[in-house]
């Protein structure tokens, strides 16, 4: 988490957003280059009522999209997960969003690390992060109790906090992910709306920091 009065990054994304996975190394480099903390706001890609079934049309779209993102960013995508999941699976991003906001409550400094862990699990390791049953292993090594953490994924207050994040993103006028902001002096400065290479963001930062 960013400290009061100190500049920091505010990242609005979704653990199951493929462009967010492609953008992850860029954020790591920017944060490392400038010693900036990262606050995560989950934007809500396809949560709950907005979930979409993995039908033939959706699978074809994802295969094309993931191939393009992999080529542009160098991030790994294992498309075999689409065959693993099958047509009865629903692309519902609510559970991983709830996991992120719960980590932010229990261990705020590990929020960005969990966000990245969920991304890698889904896109590169063929792990269905919509399934609460995979979370004891995914949060192993984090400063939380795995059993308690999984229980919290069914809690109403966690769901409400995730949806509060979705609403916050909309109030900021953010309609797509990833979006990267710089918080400085009580103001938010837009650094990237959508994927941008490191060089573009560095140029934007130079005019603000």
Order of alpha helices (4+ residues) and beta strands (2+ residues): beta-alpha-beta-beta-alpha-alpha-beta-alpha-alpha-alpha-alpha-alpha-beta-beta-alpha
